[in-house]
Amino acid sequence: MEQRRRAVESMVGETDMFNGVFRGKKVLVTGNTGFKGSWLTAWLLMCGAEVYGYSIDVPTEPAMFDVLGLRERIHHRFGDIRDRKMFRDYLREVKPDFIFHLAAQAIVSASYAEPFDTVTTNVVGTASVLDAVRSADWNLTVVMITSDKAYDNVEWIWGYRENDALGGKDVYSGSKGAAECVIKSYWHSFISRMDNVKLGVARAGNVIGGGDWSADRIVVDTIKAFSSGCPVEIRSPQSTRPWQHVLEPLSGYMRLAQSLTEGCGVNGEAFNFGPRAEQTKTVLQLVRDIAEKWGMNPDEAVRVTGHIPFAEAKLLKLNCDKALAFLQWHSTLAYEQTVDLITEWYSAYYHGCEDMFALTEKQIRRYVRAAEEQMIAWTI
């Protein structure tokens, strides 16, 4: 607790991000031990929030949650998001001002191996959170995070808008589309009538950054191979993705929470958070660029394998005009800056940096400065 107090005191000035709405507030992050959850936790701490976490486990070894020592910096409870009573009891014990719901089975390959767990975690888990929110008798702002995979992807060249069809052909996409249906039904049936609760939905995907060690992710596989001095094997070198640094959608989630709290007329709405159009690069290009920054010969850093264990979409991107119009949000980083941040973080870790939390704070500050230079609304 003393460590938390000193951390908050050292953040004076930084707590004004997002108009200071998180300063001194209780923020509950489900899935806080995961990659995105760990980055969000670090940023919320910099904003002066008192962070509470709820996760079933620490999902990887190593894990950013452990590397940053977040267990000692926040309040944390291990529990299954599908356990309706346990989560509701924890919510009523904490009485948070904000909830960011990130807890999910987020790996496409795992959805093929464990489809039932994927569906129950992503659908029943979502219902569990919403059912607990229904019991809240205090002022509460909720951001439900799903995925760009919630859209029914027909691989057209246009970005998907928030009112496009949901629900894909594979189990993972289906679980995310179904979670969106649950959110919509709970919103219209119950939460829209609760004056004390504000709720928004956020969709993003292809998030990359330092601190991820999840299975079957291209940056993770690349860094693991390069850190051992080996080339990385890739399945679909010409598949394109709209790559975005993890801080991009997180700034959108936090901006959405700010707007909901300040009563800016976005209650009950869904928003896409994606990168600039020029961020769309092939898998091969991304790996070659990381190799160059890592100090490897790009021509020797990649080995293409014909082994494709499950079907993958080759094209999926989002239209983020709604976030720009209603939230004055747009992405901040150029593609080259994203690659720089990734290689800096992992290089520091694999070269024995003793204070990865400080490095993570440094990268967040760099991101904030870049957003300030562009006068993005959440920095003003």
C-alpha positions as CSV (number, residue, x, y, z in Angstrom):
1,M,0.0,0.0,0.0
2,E,2.9,2.4,0.8
3,Q,4.3,1.7,-2.7
4,R,0.9,2.7,-4.2
5,R,0.9,5.9,-2.2
6,R,4.4,6.9,-3.2
7,A,3.6,6.1,-6.9
8,V,0.5,8.3,-6.9
9,E,2.4,11.2,-5.3
10,S,5.1,10.9,-8.0
11,M,2.5,11.2,-10.7
12,V,1.4,14.7,-9.9
13,G,0.9,16.4,-13.3
14,E,0.3,13.2,-15.1
15,T,-3.0,12.6,-13.4
16,D,-4.5,15.4,-15.6
17,M,-4.7,13.0,-18.6
18,F,-8.3,12.3,-19.6
19,N,-9.3,15.5,-17.7
20,G,-8.3,13.8,-14.5
21,V,-11.4,11.6,-14.4
22,F,-9.4,8.6,-13.0
23,R,-7.6,10.5,-10.3
24,G,-8.3,9.1,-6.9
25,K,-11.0,6.8,-8.3
26,K,-11.5,3.0,-7.9
27,V,-11.0,1.3,-11.3
28,L,-11.7,-2.4,-11.7
29,V,-10.0,-4.1,-14.6
30,T,-11.1,-7.7,-15.4
31,G,-8.4,-9.7,-17.2
32,N,-5.8,-7.4,-15.6
33,T,-3.1,-10.1,-15.7
34,G,-3.1,-10.3,-19.5
35,F,-1.1,-8.2,-22.0
36,K,-3.6,-5.4,-22.6
37,G,-4.8,-5.5,-19.0
38,S,-1.2,-5.0,-17.7
39,W,-0.6,-2.0,-19.9
40,L,-4.0,-0.5,-18.9
41,T,-3.2,-1.1,-15.2
42,A,0.2,0.7,-15.6
43,W,-1.4,3.7,-17.3
44,L,-4.3,3.9,-14.8
45,L,-1.7,4.0,-12.0
46,M,0.0,6.9,-13.7
47,C,-3.4,8.6,-13.8
48,G,-3.6,8.4,-10.1
49,A,-6.3,5.6,-10.0
50,E,-6.6,3.0,-7.3
51,V,-6.7,-0.2,-9.4
52,Y,-8.5,-3.4,-8.6
53,G,-7.9,-6.5,-10.7
54,Y,-10.0,-9.7,-11.3
55,S,-8.5,-12.5,-13.3
56,I,-8.6,-16.3,-13.4
57,D,-4.8,-16.7,-13.5
58,V,-1.6,-15.2,-14.8
59,P,-1.9,-16.5,-18.4
60,T,1.8,-16.8,-19.5
61,E,5.3,-17.4,-18.3
62,P,6.8,-14.9,-18.4
63,A,4.0,-12.4,-18.1
64,M,4.0,-8.6,-18.1
65,F,1.9,-8.6,-14.9
66,D,4.8,-10.3,-13.1
67,V,7.6,-8.5,-14.9
68,L,6.2,-5.1,-13.8
69,G,5.5,-6.2,-10.3
70,L,1.8,-5.2,-10.6
71,R,0.7,-7.6,-7.9
72,E,2.3,-5.4,-5.3
73,R,1.0,-2.1,-6.9
74,I,-2.8,-2.9,-7.0
75,H,-5.6,-4.8,-5.2
76,H,-6.1,-8.1,-6.9
77,R,-8.5,-11.0,-6.7
78,F,-8.2,-14.3,-8.6
79,G,-11.5,-15.7,-9.8
80,D,-13.4,-17.1,-12.8
81,I,-15.3,-14.4,-14.6
82,R,-18.0,-17.0,-15.4
83,D,-18.7,-17.4,-11.6
84,R,-21.6,-15.0,-11.4
85,K,-21.9,-14.9,-7.6
86,M,-18.2,-14.5,-7.0
87,F,-17.8,-11.6,-9.4
88,R,-21.0,-9.9,-8.2
89,D,-19.8,-10.2,-4.6
90,Y,-16.4,-8.7,-5.5
91,L,-18.0,-5.9,-7.4
92,R,-20.2,-5.0,-4.5
93,E,-17.2,-5.3,-2.1
94,V,-15.1,-2.9,-4.2
95,K,-17.9,-0.5,-5.4
96,P,-15.6,0.8,-8.2
97,D,-16.2,4.0,-10.1
98,F,-15.1,2.4,-13.4
99,I,-15.0,-1.1,-14.9
100,F,-12.9,-2.1,-17.9
101,H,-14.0,-5.6,-18.9
102,L,-11.1,-7.3,-20.7
103,A,-11.3,-10.8,-19.3
104,A,-11.6,-13.2,-22.3
105,Q,-10.2,-16.1,-24.1
106,A,-8.4,-14.0,-26.7
107,I,-6.3,-16.5,-28.7
108,V,-7.8,-17.7,-32.0
109,S,-5.8,-20.9,-32.1
110,A,-7.0,-21.8,-28.6
111,S,-10.6,-21.4,-29.7
112,Y,-10.0,-24.4,-32.1
113,A,-8.5,-26.5,-29.3
114,E,-11.0,-25.5,-26.6
115,P,-14.2,-24.1,-28.3
116,F,-16.5,-24.6,-25.3
117,D,-14.2,-22.8,-22.9
118,T,-13.9,-20.0,-25.5
119,V,-17.6,-19.6,-25.8
120,T,-18.4,-19.8,-22.1
121,T,-15.6,-17.4,-21.1
122,N,-16.5,-14.8,-23.8
123,V,-20.2,-15.1,-23.7
124,V,-21.2,-16.3,-20.2
125,G,-18.3,-14.2,-18.7
126,T,-19.7,-11.1,-20.4
127,A,-23.2,-11.8,-19.0
128,S,-21.7,-12.3,-15.6
129,V,-20.2,-8.8,-15.6
130,L,-23.4,-7.2,-16.9
131,D,-25.6,-9.1,-14.4
132,A,-23.3,-7.8,-11.6
133,V,-23.5,-4.3,-13.0
134,R,-27.3,-4.6,-12.9
135,S,-27.1,-4.7,-9.1
136,A,-25.0,-1.6,-8.7
137,D,-26.6,1.2,-6.6
138,W,-23.8,3.7,-7.0
139,N,-22.4,5.7,-9.9
140,L,-20.6,3.4,-12.3
141,T,-19.0,3.8,-15.7
142,V,-18.5,0.5,-17.7
143,V,-16.4,-0.1,-20.8
144,M,-17.0,-3.5,-22.3
145,I,-14.1,-4.5,-24.6
146,T,-14.8,-7.1,-27.3
147,S,-12.8,-7.3,-30.6
148,D,-12.7,-6.5,-34.3
149,K,-13.3,-10.2,-34.8
150,A,-16.9,-9.6,-33.6
151,Y,-17.7,-8.5,-37.2
152,D,-18.8,-11.0,-39.8
153,N,-15.6,-10.7,-41.9
154,V,-16.2,-11.0,-45.6
155,E,-12.7,-9.7,-46.3
156,W,-13.8,-6.6,-48.3
157,I,-11.4,-3.7,-48.7
158,W,-13.6,-1.3,-46.6
159,G,-13.3,-0.8,-42.9
160,Y,-16.1,-2.2,-40.8
161,R,-18.5,0.3,-39.2
162,E,-20.1,-0.1,-35.9
163,N,-23.5,-0.9,-37.5
164,D,-22.2,-3.7,-39.8
165,A,-23.1,-7.3,-39.3
166,L,-21.6,-9.2,-36.3
167,G,-20.7,-12.8,-35.9
168,G,-18.0,-14.7,-37.8
169,K,-17.7,-18.2,-39.1
170,D,-15.0,-19.5,-36.7
171,V,-15.7,-20.1,-33.0
172,Y,-13.6,-17.2,-31.7
173,S,-15.4,-14.7,-34.0
174,G,-18.7,-16.3,-33.1
175,S,-18.0,-15.9,-29.4
176,K,-17.2,-12.2,-29.8
177,G,-20.3,-11.6,-31.9
178,A,-22.4,-13.4,-29.3
179,A,-20.9,-11.3,-26.5
180,E,-22.0,-8.2,-28.4
181,C,-25.5,-9.6,-28.6
182,V,-25.5,-10.2,-24.9
183,I,-24.3,-6.6,-24.2
184,K,-27.0,-5.2,-26.5
185,S,-29.8,-7.2,-24.8
186,Y,-28.7,-6.3,-21.3
187,W,-28.3,-2.7,-22.3
188,H,-31.9,-2.4,-23.7
189,S,-33.5,-4.7,-21.1
190,F,-31.9,-3.3,-18.0
191,I,-29.0,-0.9,-18.0
192,S,-30.4,1.8,-20.2
193,R,-33.0,2.5,-17.5
194,M,-30.3,2.9,-14.7
195,D,-29.5,6.5,-14.3
196,N,-26.4,5.7,-12.2
197,V,-24.7,3.5,-14.8
198,K,-23.0,4.6,-18.1
199,L,-21.9,1.9,-20.5
200,G,-19.9,1.8,-23.8
201,V,-18.5,-0.9,-26.0
202,A,-15.0,-0.9,-27.6
203,R,-13.8,-2.9,-30.5
204,A,-10.1,-3.2,-31.5
205,G,-7.7,-5.8,-32.8
206,N,-4.2,-6.7,-34.0
207,V,-2.7,-5.1,-31.0
208,I,1.0,-5.4,-30.6
209,G,3.6,-4.1,-28.1
210,G,6.2,-5.1,-25.6
211,G,5.2,-7.4,-22.8
212,D,3.1,-9.9,-24.8
213,W,4.0,-13.6,-24.5
214,S,0.7,-15.1,-25.7
215,A,0.7,-18.1,-28.0
216,D,0.5,-17.9,-31.8
217,R,1.1,-14.2,-32.1
218,I,3.5,-13.0,-34.7
219,V,5.4,-10.5,-32.6
220,V,5.7,-12.9,-29.7
221,D,7.0,-15.7,-32.0
222,T,9.3,-13.2,-33.7
223,I,10.9,-11.9,-30.5
224,K,11.2,-15.4,-29.0
225,A,13.1,-16.6,-32.1
226,F,15.3,-13.5,-32.4
227,S,16.2,-13.5,-28.7
228,S,17.6,-17.0,-29.3
229,G,19.4,-15.9,-32.5
230,C,17.1,-18.0,-34.7
231,P,14.9,-17.1,-37.7
232,V,11.1,-17.0,-37.1
233,E,8.7,-19.3,-38.9
234,I,5.7,-17.6,-40.4
235,R,2.6,-19.2,-42.0
236,S,1.1,-16.5,-44.2
237,P,3.7,-13.9,-45.1
238,Q,1.4,-11.9,-47.4
239,S,-1.5,-11.7,-45.0
240,T,-2.1,-8.0,-44.1
241,R,-3.1,-6.6,-40.7
242,P,-3.8,-3.1,-39.5
243,W,-1.1,-3.3,-36.8
244,Q,-1.5,-0.9,-33.8
245,H,0.5,-0.4,-30.7
246,V,-1.4,-1.5,-27.5
247,L,-1.5,2.1,-26.2
248,E,-3.6,3.2,-29.2
249,P,-6.8,1.2,-28.3
250,L,-6.2,1.8,-24.6
251,S,-6.3,5.5,-25.1
252,G,-9.6,5.0,-26.9
253,Y,-11.0,2.9,-24.1
254,M,-10.0,5.5,-21.5
255,R,-11.3,8.3,-23.7
256,L,-14.6,6.5,-24.0
257,A,-14.8,6.1,-20.2
258,Q,-14.0,9.8,-19.8
259,S,-16.8,10.8,-22.2
260,L,-19.3,8.6,-20.6
261,T,-18.5,9.9,-17.1
262,E,-18.7,13.5,-18.3
263,G,-22.1,12.9,-19.9
264,C,-21.1,13.5,-23.5
265,G,-24.0,11.6,-25.1
266,V,-22.3,8.4,-26.0
267,N,-24.1,6.1,-23.5
268,G,-24.9,2.6,-24.8
269,E,-22.9,3.0,-28.0
270,A,-20.1,0.9,-29.6
271,F,-16.9,2.4,-31.0
272,N,-14.1,1.1,-33.2
273,F,-10.5,1.9,-32.2
274,G,-8.0,1.2,-35.0
275,P,-4.8,2.5,-36.6
276,R,-4.2,4.8,-39.5
277,A,-4.7,3.3,-43.0
278,E,-0.9,3.2,-43.6
279,Q,-0.4,0.9,-40.6
280,T,-1.7,-2.0,-42.7
281,K,1.4,-4.0,-43.5
282,T,2.0,-7.7,-44.4
283,V,3.2,-10.1,-41.8
284,L,6.5,-10.4,-43.7
285,Q,7.0,-6.7,-43.7
286,L,6.4,-6.4,-39.9
287,V,8.9,-9.3,-39.2
288,R,11.5,-7.8,-41.4
289,D,11.2,-4.4,-39.8
290,I,11.5,-5.9,-36.3
291,A,14.5,-7.9,-37.5
292,E,16.3,-4.8,-38.7
293,K,15.7,-2.9,-35.4
294,W,16.8,-6.1,-33.5
295,G,20.1,-6.1,-35.4
296,M,19.4,-9.2,-37.5
297,N,19.7,-9.5,-41.3
298,P,16.0,-9.2,-42.5
299,D,16.8,-11.6,-45.4
300,E,17.9,-14.3,-43.0
301,A,15.4,-13.7,-40.2
302,V,12.3,-15.4,-41.7
303,R,11.5,-18.9,-42.7
304,V,8.1,-19.5,-44.4
305,T,6.4,-22.7,-43.3
306,G,3.5,-24.4,-45.1
307,H,2.0,-25.5,-41.8
308,I,-1.4,-23.7,-41.4
309,P,-3.2,-25.4,-38.4
310,F,-6.3,-23.3,-38.7
311,A,-8.0,-20.9,-41.1
312,E,-7.1,-17.2,-40.8
313,A,-8.6,-14.1,-42.3
314,K,-6.3,-12.3,-44.7
315,L,-7.9,-8.9,-44.4
316,L,-9.8,-7.1,-41.6
317,K,-9.8,-3.4,-40.8
318,L,-12.0,-1.0,-39.0
319,N,-13.6,2.3,-39.9
320,C,-13.0,4.7,-36.9
321,D,-14.9,7.7,-38.1
322,K,-17.4,7.4,-35.3
323,A,-14.7,7.6,-32.6
324,L,-13.3,10.7,-34.4
325,A,-16.7,12.4,-34.6
326,F,-18.1,11.6,-31.1
327,L,-14.9,11.2,-29.0
328,Q,-12.4,13.4,-31.0
329,W,-10.2,10.3,-30.9
330,H,-7.8,9.1,-33.5
331,S,-4.6,7.0,-33.4
332,T,-1.3,8.7,-32.6
333,L,1.6,6.6,-33.8
334,A,3.2,6.1,-37.2
335,Y,4.0,2.5,-38.1
336,E,7.7,3.1,-37.6
337,Q,7.1,4.4,-34.0
338,T,5.2,1.3,-33.2
339,V,8.1,-0.9,-34.3
340,D,10.5,1.2,-32.3
341,L,8.5,0.9,-29.1
342,I,8.2,-2.9,-29.5
343,T,11.8,-3.5,-30.1
344,E,12.9,-1.2,-27.3
345,W,10.7,-2.9,-24.7
346,Y,11.7,-6.4,-25.5
347,S,15.3,-5.5,-26.0
348,A,15.4,-4.0,-22.5
349,Y,13.8,-7.1,-21.0
350,Y,16.0,-9.7,-22.7
351,H,19.1,-7.6,-21.9
352,G,18.3,-7.7,-18.2
353,C,16.7,-4.2,-17.5
354,E,16.1,-4.1,-13.8
355,D,13.1,-1.8,-13.8
356,M,10.7,-2.7,-16.5
357,F,7.9,-0.7,-14.8
358,A,9.9,2.5,-15.2
359,L,10.6,1.6,-18.9
360,T,6.9,1.0,-19.4
361,E,6.0,4.4,-17.8
362,K,8.6,6.0,-20.1
363,Q,6.9,4.5,-23.2
364,I,3.5,5.7,-22.0
365,R,4.9,9.2,-21.5
366,R,6.4,9.1,-24.9
367,Y,3.0,8.1,-26.4
368,V,1.3,10.9,-24.4
369,R,3.7,13.5,-25.7
370,A,3.1,12.4,-29.3
371,A,-0.6,12.7,-28.7
372,E,-0.2,16.1,-27.1
373,E,1.7,17.4,-30.2
374,Q,-1.3,16.4,-32.3
375,M,-3.7,18.0,-29.7
376,I,-5.8,14.9,-29.4
377,A,-8.8,15.6,-27.2
378,W,-7.9,13.3,-24.2
379,T,-4.6,15.2,-23.7
380,I,-6.2,18.7,-23.5
